[in-house]
Amino acid sequence: MEHTIDRYRIIEDVYNTLAVIPGVPVLPANTAFYNPAIEEIMRPYDLEKAKALLDEVGITDRNGDGIRELPSGRPFELTLTTAVNVQPHNDIAVILENEWEELGITTHLQLISSTLVGQKRTAGEYEAIIEALGNQPDPQLRKAIWQPGRALYYWHRSTMDENQQPILANMEDWELRVFELFELGEVEMDPVQRKALYDEWQAIYAERVPVIYIAKGMELGAVSNNIGNVFLQENGQIIGTNYTAFVK
């Protein structure tokens, strides 16, 4: 499905160019942890490739009605859920609906409140969902999301038991490796070794695609010249906080 995501169109049409191609999920601006090798792994927009892959697994239009069917003969359709009150997510959902319909995939948009989206996400009651999960400078600060068997690992809930403990036996081989990488990264003190661990995690995610990363909207800010202890980096990032800034 990653081949159906036209990231450049979404950045242009939805974000008016004020977004960037995301990492997996570490942002490129985070040079301390970003793995540039994932750029060669992430799949580009290519509907013909997507069609070929669907054909390869037996999801084809068997009766010429323009709708693909599963090998069982049932129509291949899915529901795409997102928050009705988050306009960029609505716009992305419509773009994806159009792309998937062109592939012969019947797509039902479920636009509901962000509260209901959160409830469905937590319960695992969705087929496809558009969400924003946030980011942090250190991957360990998002361990609960990205490490299998944790409370916010929404896309494979059976890797965690009712006491929120990991179930290693329910993890795929690559998930076991990701679990191990986060455990190692949590205690590794050498910054070079830590980055190597998280580089491998990003490469695994880029290859296995438990989540498709679409775009990262920019957060725009302006700071007056008479405000001190706020700095502008070469890549455009503003470094500073409200509680450490002062008026010169």
Buried (B, 14 or more C-beta within 10 A) or exposed (E): BBBBBBBEEBBEEBBEEEBBBBBBBBBBBBEEBBBEEBEEBBBEBBBEBBBEBBEEEEBBBBEEEEBBBBEEEEBBBBEBBBBBEBEBBBBBBBBBBEBBEEBBBBBEBBBBEBEBBEEBBEEEEBEBBBBEEEBBEBBBEBBEBBBBBBEBBBEBEEBBEEEEEBEEEBBEEBBBBBBBBBBBBEEBEEEEEBBBBBBBBBBBBBEEBBBBBBBBBEEEEEEEEEEEEBEEEEEEEEEBEEEEEEEE
